[in-house]
Amino acid sequence: MFAREEMRKANEIWCFRFTISNLCILYSINTMAATIIALAVSTLYIVFTSLIAYWMRRYTNYYIQDPFVRSLFLEGIATGELCGACFELIIIADNWGVSMYGVYLFVLTIWWSMNWEDATACPYTHIEDVVNGTKSVRDAFLLIWAELVGGLAVFRYVQLLWALEIVSTHKHKAFEDCTTDLQVPVIFGAFIECVATCIYRVVSRGLSEINSKISVILDSFVGTTLVIAAFDYSGGYFNPALATSLKYGCLGTSFMEHVIVYWVGACAGSIASLRVYRLPFVQRYVEQYKEKTL
């Protein structure tokens, strides 16, 4: 009798454990499915944003004949596409980590290089042109203004997509207060943005001169690597318009701190890159690789 009672209790314990195990497995499967769906939705949002920008570029090139006015529109569209995609990349980084963020950024950078033509979506490229004497201050100012308009206006579009709350990763994101990405003192943040921007501009300029078949891939790889390296310190923006669109007014950084880190830092690095690129050892390196690709 006693043995039978013990056997009954053992069966009950086994059944309980079996049920808990099944529930855990079911929960894991459901969680994995929800995660995959959420990532798929974020991917679709990025693709949708890129397609909208693609067709806007097509219509702009077709309907606007004046070259400078067309450039203004194309800069605004490119910056809107950049910032719209990067808003979603923040969601990806928060939920799937910096590695997944890096993969998406790498692919997107290649796409942008292949589709933006002369647009840069970056203010300091126009400042470089002013320093080099190839663009007037007026034209540079208007192009930077167009980029800021595109970058700031796109948040309303992103907010609309997030407000749908199709997946849990977008829940409350549309009206949530953002926080700064600057995790170091302001002077260090500005230094990071300055040095990384300088490195990237030197490499990018060199690759454009070498004109290798894989220049676009190398450019994307270097840019993505620098962004990931600075991600936990300044956010790794290296683009004043992008930083302003995504992080201006966020909790933890004042207006002046934002300007010093993301505008002064990045633009100083960009201007410094003009000098660095002319250094003899850099020129020898570029010429050496140009000969190999001929």
N, C-alpha and C positions, 0 to 999 in steps of 0.2 A: 504493500500500500504506500509506504514511504517512498520507495523507488519510483512508483508511478507518478506521485506528486512532484518529485524532483524532475522527472522527464517532462511533465507538463509545463513547469516553470521554465525549463531550458528551452522548450519549443517557443514559448511566449517571448522570451528574450531574443531568440534567433529571429523570430518574425518581426519584432520591433526594430532590431538592427537592420534587417533586410529592407523594411519599409523606409527607415531613415536614409539608408544608402540609396534606394531608388529615388527618394525625394531630392537628395543632394545631386544625383546624376541629372535628374530632370531640371533642377534649378540651374545647373551648370550649362546644360544644353540651351535652355531658354535665355540665359545671360549671354552666351556666345552668339546666339541668333540675333539678339537685340543689338549687340555690339557690331556685328557685321552689317546689319540694316542701317544703324546709325552712321557708320563709315561710308556706306553706299550713298546715303542721302547727302552727306557732306561732299562726296565726290561729284554727285549729280549737280549740286548747287554750283560747284566750281566750274564744271563743264558748261552748265547753262549760262553762267556769267561770261565765260570765254566766248561762247557762241553769240551772245548778244553783242559783245564788243566787236567780234569779227564782222558781223553784218553791219554794225554802225560804221565801221571803217570802210566797208565796201560802198555804202551809200554816201559817205563823206567824200571819198575819192571820186565818185561818179558825179555828184551834184555840185560840189564846191570847186570852182575853177581857180579862184585866187590862191596862189601857193601859200602865202603867209596865213591867211584865214583858215585854209585847210590844215596847216600845221597846228594852229591853235586847237582846232577840234580834235585832231588826232592825238595831241598831247593829253587833252582832257579825257578822251576815251581810253587811252592806254593807262593813265593813272587810275581811272575808275576801275578798269579791269584788274590792275595790280592790287589795289586796295580791297576790292570786293573779294578777290580770291584769298588775300591774306587774312581778312576777317575770319574766313572759314578755316584757314590754316591754324588760327589760334585755337579754334574748337578741337581740331585734330591734335595739336600739341598738348592741350590740356587733358585729353582723354586717351590718346594712344602714344604719347611720348614724343620726344624730340627726334628720334630716329625716323618715325613715320612722317613727321613734319618735314624732315630733310629730304626724304624720298619724293614727296609731293612737290616741294620747292624746286628740287633738281629738274623734274620733268616740266614744271611750269616755266622755269627760266628758259629752257630750250624752246618751248612753245612761243614765249614772248619774243625771243631773239629772232625767230623765224617769221613772225607775223607783224611786228610793230614797225618795220621798215625804218624810217628816220626818227620816229618818236622814241623818247627815252624814259618818260614818266619820272624824271629825276631832275630837280632844280639845278644841282651843281654842274651838270653837263653844259648848261647855257652860260653859267658863270665862267666855266673854262673857255667857252667860245669868246666871251667878252675879253678875258685876259689875253687870249691868243689874237684878238683883233679881228675875228671872223664874224662877229655878231655885235650889233649895237646894244647899248644898255636898255633902250626902249623895247626892242624885240625880245631880249632876254626876260625883262620884267613881265611882259605880256604872256610869254610862254610859261613862266613860272606861275603866274596868276591862273592860267588855264589849267595847269596841273593841280593846283590847290582846289579849284572849283570842282574838278572831276573827282579828286580824292575825298573831299568832304561831302559832296552830294551823294556819293554811292552808298553812304551809310544808311540813308533812308530806304534804299532798295534792299540792303542786307537786313535791316530791321524788319522789313515786311516779311522776308523769308523766315527769319527766326521767330517772328510772332506766330507763325503757323504752328510751331512746336510739333512738327511731325514726329520727331524723335526726342528722347529724353535729354540728349546732349544739347538741345536748343532751348530747353525749358528755362524760362525767366531771363534768357540771354538778351532779348530784344530791348528790355528796359533796365537791365542790370548796370549798376555803377562799375565802371572799369577801374582797374588799379594799374599803377605804373610798373613797367618792366625794369626800371633802373634799380639795381640791387647793390650798387657801389656809390661812393661819394661822387658828386657832380663832376669834379675835375677828372677823376678816373674814368667816368663814363664818357666824357668828352674826348679824353685821350684814346680810349678804345675805339670809339666811332671814327676818330681822326686817322689813327694808324691803319685800321682795317680798310677804311675807304681808300686811303692812299695805296695800300697794297693791291686792292682790287682794281683800281683805275690803272695802275701801272701794268698789271697782268693783262687786263682787258685790252688796253691800247696796244700792247705787244702782240697779243693774239690776233688782233684785227690787222696788223701789219704783216704778220707771218702768213695769214690767210690759209691756214691748214684746213684739211677736210674735217678735222675734228676740233676746230677752234671753238665752235659753239658749245660742244660737250665739255671741253676743258674749262671754258669760261664759266659755264653753269656749275661745274664741279668746284672750282675755286670759290665762287660766290657763295655757294651753299655751305661749303666747309667753314668759311669765315663767319657766316651767320650762326651756324651751330656752335662755333667756338665762343662767340660773344653772347649767346642766347641767355645764359644765366647771369650775365653782368649788366649789359645795357639793353638787351633784347636783340641786338644785332640787326639794326634797321639799315644803316648806311645809305639812307635816302630820306631827306627832310620831309618831302611830301607824304611818303608812306608813314613815317613816324607821326606826323601831324594828324593824318586821317585816323590812325588807329589809336593813338595814345595822348593827343592833346586834351587837356582838361581832366585827365584821369587822376584818381586819388593817389597822393604820395609824391607828386611832382608839381612844382609851381610853374607859372608861365616862363619866368626867367630861366629856371633850371632846364625846362624843355628846350628853349631856344639855344642855350649854351651847349647842351649835349648833342641834340639832334640836328641843329642848324649850323652853329659855329663849328662844332667838332667835325661834322661830315664835310662841310664846305672847305674848311681849312685843310683837311686831308686831301680833298680833290685838287685844290690849288697847288698843294705841295707835290702832288703826283706829277704835275707838269714839269717841275724842276727835277724830280727824281728820275723821270723817264729819260731826260736828256743827259744823265750821267754817263760817262764813257763806258763803264762796265755793263750797264744796262743795254746801251746801244750795240756793243759788241755781241752780247748774248742774243739780241734780236736778229742782228745781221747773220750770225752763225746759223740760226734756225731757218732764216729766210733762204739761205743758200741750200739747205737740206731739202726744202720743199719745192725748189725750182725743178 
